[in-house]
């Protein structure tokens, strides 16, 4: 779900050597100083798409974020699902943050075997994201943060049907500035588990592993472009008990700073390889989708 890179802008003269103001050389020097200031305060959390950096913000800085994830394309029929999460991020200490939020989901399913055609929008559920920063990137070779996110929902993700959903996500977030302020790498590892109680059937248990790597390059002072690769495995049972499928995704990312208080990021992942135990083929379109898109928009106050 996401996070804000504070942009620091330097206005005015660095030295009052002339009553008439800056000349062209001084203006260029001020621009370089601005870039250095931004690099020192670089917030890596939002620079990617599905991956996230280790930064968690500063105490007293609240952030409101929306994270919209679209999932499109299954093995048969038409399938689209969009989940919009809204969260408030509140750093409690320099190394601990709480982020409560809720989710609204929309499903559009038509022509899928063993499913009723449906188009529905519902308030899905709520969650509490907790982040603990173990290593500060500025004081060590890399940044390291762990995240724990319990939550509950009222819609089954694969069908859009009403259901009681309980789950948790455990994440390990690493990042490193390969070129300080210019080129950043991130690696995320997550373990997810959930219990589903659909109204029309029994209880289901599922779990999964997800490894995502991302690179992000500063194209302009307020623009980062990059690429990600993500490998996901799905299992039946809460403890990775029975293998159900796997998928490899890849795609581009874009981050924009929209002034000093707002930002946006977008990423598109396409499944480029996969497999499932019940079907032959090059993709897993039972457990995963053919395309996934994520849009994040945030602002701090």
N, C-alpha and C positions, 0 to 999 in steps of 0.2 A: 503495500500500500504505500507511500511515499515520503518527499522531504525537500527542504528549501536550501538553495545556495544563496547566501546573502552577498549581493554585489555592492562593493564599496566604491564610491565615485569621489574623485579628488577634483575640486573646482577652485579656481583662483590661481594666483601666482605662487610659485615656490619661494621666490625672493623678490623683494620690491627694489629692483635695480634701476627701474625707469619709471618716471611718473606717467608715461604714455602707455604702460602695460607690456604684455608679452609680444615678442616677435615670433617668427615662424619656428625658429630653433627651440625657443623656450616652450612653445606649445607642444612640439614633438616630445620634449623631455617630460612634460607633465603627463602626456599620454602613456609613456613608458612607465612612469611612476605609478600611474593608475593600474596598469596591467600587473605590476609587481604586488600592489596592495591586494588586488583580486586573487592572485595566486596564493598569497598567504592565508586568505580567508576562504579558500575553495571548499565548498560543501559537496562532497562526492555522492551523497545519498541519492540524488535525483538524476544524475548524469546519464543513466542507462535507461533501459526499458523494463524488461521483466526482472533483471538483476537490480540490486541496490548496493550503494556504498555503505561504509561503516559509520558515517557521521549521524548524530542524533539531535543536533541543535544545542542551544545554550539555555540554561535556566532563565525563566522569565520571558522567553520568546515562544509565543503560541503560534501554531500553524494550522490552517484549515486546508484539507486536501480532498480532492475527488479523484478516484481511481476507477476508470471504466474499462472493463475487459470484455471483448467480443470474441466468441468462439463460433466458427462457421465450418460446415461441411462434415457429413458423416458418410457411412458406407452406402446407405440407401436414403432416398427421399431428400427433402429439404430440411436442414437443421441450422438454426441460429439461436444463440443465447447471449445475452448481454447482462452483465452484472455491474452495477454502479455502487461503489463503496464511498461513503463520506465519513471522514474521521477528523478528530481534533487532536493534534499532537502537542503534548505538554511535557517538556523536559523538567524533571524534578531535581536532578543534580547534573553535573557535567557528564556523568556516565550512566544515567538511568532516565528512561522516558516512558510515559504512559500515553496510549493513544486509543481512546474508546471510539467506536464507530458503528454504523449500521449499513445494511445492504438492501438495494432494490434490484430485482431481477426481472428480465423479460425473455420469454421463450416464443419462438415461432417454429413449429414442427409440422411437417406435412409429408405424407407418403412413407413414413418409417414403419418397418415391419413390427408387429406386436405393440404398436403405440397408437393412441388416439390422436388424430390431428388436433392441434391446439395452438392458440395464440393468447398469451396471458402475461400480465404484469402484476407483480406482487411485492409487498414489503417482505423481504426474505428473512432477515435476522439481524444479529448484532455480534460484536466481537470486542475484545480488548487486547491490543497489541502492546507487549512489554519488551523494551530493548535495554540490554546491558552491554555497555562498551567495556571490553577487557583490555584492549590496547589502543592507544591514541596514535594515529598515523604520524602526527607531528613529532612524537617523542620516541618512535620506534621504526623498525623497518617496514611495517605495514599496519593498517588498521584492522581491528578484529572486534566484532560485535555479535552477540547472540540474541536471538529473538524468540519469544514464546507467545503464541496467539491462540487462546481458546475462544470458541464461539459456538453459536447455535443458529439454526435456520429453520425455515418452514417450507422450502421448495427443494425437490430432488433435482440436482444439477443436470442430469442426463435426460430427464423426461419433462421437467416443468410441472410435475404433479405435486400436490400438497403432501408434505412429509415432515416428520420430526428429524432434524439433522443435528448431530452433536459432533464436534471435532476439535482438533488442535493442530497447530503447525509449529514445528521447531526448526529454527533457521540459524545457520552460521554464515556470517557476512564478512568477507575479507576484501580489502582494496589496497592499492599502492599507486602512488604517483610516479610513474616511470620517468616522465619529464615533468618536474614540478610545475603545476599550474597549466600544463599543456596536454599531457598524454596520461590517461588514467586507466588502470585495469581493475576488474572486480571479479571475484569468484564467490558464488553462493551455493550452499548445500542445504537442502531442506528435507525434513521427514514429516509427512502428513498422515494423520489417521482420523477416521470418522465412523460414526454409527448412524445408520439410516433406518427409520421406522416408517415406511410408506403406509398410507391409510389402507391400501388395497392388498398388502402382502405382509410378509414377516419382516424380521430384523436382518439388516445387512451390515457387514463389517468390511472396511476397506482401508488400505494404507498405500503409501507411495514414497518413492525417493526421487529427488530432482536435483540435478547439478547444472548450474548456469554460469557461463563465463562471458564477460563483456569487455570491450575496449572502447574508449571514448576519446576523441581528439578535438582539441579546441580549434575550430575553424575561424572564429571571430571572437571578439571579447565576450559576447553574449550568446554564442552558438557553439554547441558541441555536436559532432556527428560520430557515429560508431557502428559497431556490429556485435551481435550476440550469437551464441550457440547454447542450446539447452537439451539435455538428455533426461528423459523422464521414464520411470518404470512404475507400473501399477500392480498391486497385489490384492488378493482376497485375504481377509483377516487383518487384525490390528497390528500384528507383529511381522509383516512381510512374509506371511505364511505360504501363500500359493501364488505363483507368478501368473499374471493376467495379461500383460502386454507391455510394450515399450515403444518409445518414439524419440526421434531426434529432430529438433527444430533449429532453424537458423533464420536470421533476418537483420535488417538495419534498425538503427535508433537515431533519434534526434532530440536534442534538448535546447530550449530557448529560455533565456532570462528576459522577462517582460517588465523591465524597469527594476527598481530596487526592492520591490516587495512581492512580485508575482513571477511565476515560472510555469513552464509546460514541457512535457516530454511525451513522445509517442514512439511506439515500437510495433513492428509487424514480424511475426514468426510464421514460417511455413514448414509443415512437416516434410522433411526430405528423406526420411527413412523410418522404418518401424516394423513391428511384427506382433502378432497375437496368436495364442496357442490354437484358437478355433478356426482361423482362416489362413489361407496362403495369400501372399502378396507382399508388396513393398511398403505398405503403410499399416498402422494400427488405427483404424477408424471406428473401433468399438469403444476403447477406453479414452481416445483422444480425438481431436478435430484436425481437419486438414489445414486450417488457418486460425491463428490467434492474433488479436490486435489489442494493444493496451495504450490508453491515453490517460495521463496524469496532469492535473492542474492544481496548483497550490499557491497559497499566499500567507505571509506571516504578519502578525500585528502585536 
